Amino acid sequence: MTIVGKKISLRLMTKDDTDLIVKWRNNPRVRRNFVYREKFTNEIHENWIKTKVETGEVVQLIICEMEKNNRPVGSVYFRDIDNVAHSAEYGIFIGEDDCIGKGYGNETAILATDYARDTLGLKKLILRVFTYNEAAIKSYKNAGFVKISDLPMVECSDGEKSDMILMELDTV
């Protein structure tokens, strides 16, 4: 399964992507935008695959840069998939520093939310984003997400506290 856009394509993540995911999640720029900020390891990711992806609770895709032979550059995922409520939490990260500011996140958000609606049957997506991550907020708004509430002083795994907002997208 491959979803093709103008600049990027999306494909399902496999176990072979573990080293890349670990590298990206340990990138300080990426880590700063997660609540979980501990050193990411192959074991942590392999456990994620076994307990979340393989059980259907998570669908994770790899973002590939088409102009560079579909080079993997990041990941987008739907977690806590609820097949009764047809809802999930959306998450994305661009792991390669040279791919920031190229519009890959914007295009991914649109392609991935269409995939969530059309293929996964999801009707509602939520996401949490730090208020300082203005580029991400702009990208999410561009894809149709709207702010529904403030999440003040969320404590991260490293003890830092920062404000977040909760955003939502009705895909129907």
C-alpha positions as CSV (number, residue, x, y, z in Angstrom):
1,M,0.0,0.0,0.0
2,T,1.4,3.3,-1.1
3,I,-0.3,6.7,-1.0
4,V,1.3,9.1,-3.5
5,G,1.2,12.9,-3.2
6,K,3.0,15.6,-5.1
7,K,6.2,15.8,-2.9
8,I,5.9,12.8,-0.6
9,S,4.5,9.3,-0.5
10,L,3.3,7.3,2.4
11,R,3.8,3.6,3.0
12,L,3.1,1.3,5.9
13,M,5.9,1.1,8.5
14,T,7.7,-2.3,8.8
15,K,10.1,-3.7,11.4
16,D,12.9,-2.9,8.9
17,D,12.2,0.8,9.7
18,T,13.2,0.4,13.4
19,D,16.7,1.9,13.1
20,L,15.3,5.0,11.3
21,I,12.5,5.5,13.8
22,V,14.9,5.2,16.7
23,K,17.3,7.7,15.0
24,W,14.5,10.1,14.4
25,R,12.9,9.9,17.8
26,N,16.3,10.6,19.4
27,N,16.8,13.7,17.3
28,P,16.6,16.6,19.9
29,R,14.3,18.6,17.6
30,V,11.9,15.7,17.4
31,R,12.2,14.7,21.0
32,R,11.3,18.2,22.2
33,N,7.9,17.9,20.6
34,F,6.9,14.6,22.4
35,V,5.7,14.2,26.0
36,Y,7.8,11.1,26.2
37,R,11.4,12.3,25.9
38,E,13.4,9.4,27.2
39,K,16.2,7.9,25.0
40,F,14.4,5.9,22.4
41,T,15.7,2.4,21.8
42,N,15.2,-0.5,19.4
43,E,13.6,-2.5,22.2
44,I,11.1,0.3,22.9
45,H,10.1,0.5,19.2
46,E,9.9,-3.2,18.8
47,N,7.6,-3.4,21.8
48,W,5.5,-0.6,20.2
49,I,5.2,-2.7,17.1
50,K,4.3,-5.9,19.0
51,T,1.8,-4.4,21.5
52,K,0.3,-1.5,19.4
53,V,0.8,-1.9,15.7
54,E,0.3,-5.7,15.4
55,T,-2.8,-5.5,17.6
56,G,-4.4,-2.9,15.4
57,E,-4.3,-0.2,18.1
58,V,-1.9,1.8,15.9
59,V,-1.4,2.3,12.2
60,Q,2.0,3.8,11.4
61,L,3.2,5.0,8.1
62,I,6.5,6.2,6.8
63,I,6.8,9.5,5.0
64,C,9.0,9.2,1.9
65,E,10.6,12.1,-0.1
66,M,9.7,11.3,-3.7
67,E,12.4,13.5,-5.4
68,K,15.1,11.5,-3.6
69,N,14.0,8.0,-4.6
70,N,11.4,7.7,-1.9
71,R,13.9,8.3,0.9
72,P,12.2,7.8,4.3
73,V,12.2,11.1,6.1
74,G,9.6,10.8,8.9
75,S,6.5,9.1,10.2
76,V,2.8,9.6,10.7
77,Y,0.6,7.5,12.8
78,F,-2.9,6.9,14.3
79,R,-2.8,5.6,17.8
80,D,-5.5,4.5,20.3
81,I,-7.7,3.5,17.4
82,D,-11.2,3.0,18.6
83,N,-13.2,1.0,16.1
84,V,-16.5,1.6,17.9
85,A,-16.2,5.4,18.1
86,H,-14.3,5.5,14.8
87,S,-11.7,7.7,16.4
88,A,-7.9,7.9,16.9
89,E,-5.1,10.2,17.9
90,Y,-3.0,11.6,15.1
91,G,0.8,12.1,15.4
92,I,3.6,13.1,13.0
93,F,7.2,13.8,13.0
94,I,9.7,14.7,10.3
95,G,13.0,13.0,11.4
96,E,15.4,14.3,8.8
97,D,16.6,17.9,9.5
98,D,17.1,18.7,5.8
99,C,13.3,18.1,5.2
100,I,12.0,20.8,7.6
101,G,10.2,23.6,5.9
102,K,9.6,21.8,2.6
103,G,5.8,21.3,3.1
104,Y,6.1,17.6,3.8
105,G,4.2,17.9,7.0
106,N,1.4,19.8,5.4
107,E,1.0,17.3,2.5
108,T,1.3,14.4,4.9
109,A,-1.5,15.8,7.1
110,I,-3.9,16.0,4.2
111,L,-3.0,12.6,2.7
112,A,-3.0,10.9,6.1
113,T,-6.3,12.3,7.2
114,D,-7.9,11.3,3.9
115,Y,-6.4,7.8,4.5
116,A,-7.8,7.7,8.0
117,R,-11.3,8.5,6.7
118,D,-11.4,6.5,3.5
119,T,-9.4,3.4,4.4
120,L,-9.5,3.2,8.2
121,G,-13.1,4.4,8.5
122,L,-12.1,7.0,11.2
123,K,-14.6,9.8,11.7
124,K,-12.8,11.8,14.4
125,L,-9.1,12.5,14.9
126,I,-7.6,14.3,17.8
127,L,-4.0,15.5,18.5
128,R,-2.1,17.3,21.2
129,V,0.6,19.8,20.3
130,F,2.8,22.1,22.3
131,T,1.8,25.8,21.9
132,Y,5.4,26.7,21.0
133,N,5.3,24.4,17.9
134,E,3.7,27.1,15.7
135,A,4.7,25.5,12.4
136,A,2.9,22.2,13.4
137,I,-0.2,24.1,14.6
138,K,-0.3,26.0,11.2
139,S,0.0,22.6,9.4
140,Y,-2.8,21.0,11.4
141,K,-5.1,24.0,10.8
142,N,-4.3,23.7,7.1
143,A,-5.5,20.1,7.2
144,G,-8.7,21.1,9.0
145,F,-8.0,20.5,12.6
146,V,-9.5,23.0,15.1
147,K,-8.5,23.8,18.6
148,I,-11.0,22.5,21.1
149,S,-9.2,23.1,24.5
150,D,-6.1,24.2,26.3
151,L,-4.0,21.7,28.1
152,P,-2.0,23.8,30.6
153,M,1.4,22.7,32.0
154,V,1.6,19.2,30.7
155,E,4.4,17.4,32.4
156,C,6.8,15.6,30.1
157,S,8.8,12.5,31.0
158,D,11.9,14.7,31.6
159,G,10.0,16.8,34.2
160,E,9.6,19.9,31.9
161,K,6.1,21.4,31.9
162,S,4.7,23.1,28.8
163,D,1.3,24.2,27.6
164,M,-0.3,22.2,24.9
165,I,-3.6,22.4,23.0
166,L,-6.0,19.7,22.0
167,M,-7.1,19.8,18.4
168,E,-9.8,17.8,16.6
169,L,-10.8,17.0,13.0
170,D,-14.2,15.5,12.0
171,T,-13.4,13.6,8.8
172,V,-17.1,13.2,7.8
